[in-house]
């Protein structure tokens, strides 16, 4: 899952793969417009729906926060929570 998310993010900005441990927003590696594109790609890649209420900066600050967001949604949609 993490590798797929890194691939999606690096399509927006190749520097993300190198700076995967950085705060993506503070480092200006992604912005709000790119988040919308990333959300669509995540939904397609993982066959999930990301509720608009979850599209907040805290869920897109780091690669790990995005991985956690996707994992939580996948688990919820699969009835694992």
Buried (B, 14 or more C-beta within 10 A) or exposed (E): EEEBBBEBBBEBBEBBEEBBEBBBBEBEBBEEEBBEEBBEBBBEBBEBEBEEEBBEEEBBBBBEBBBEBBBBBBEEEEEEE
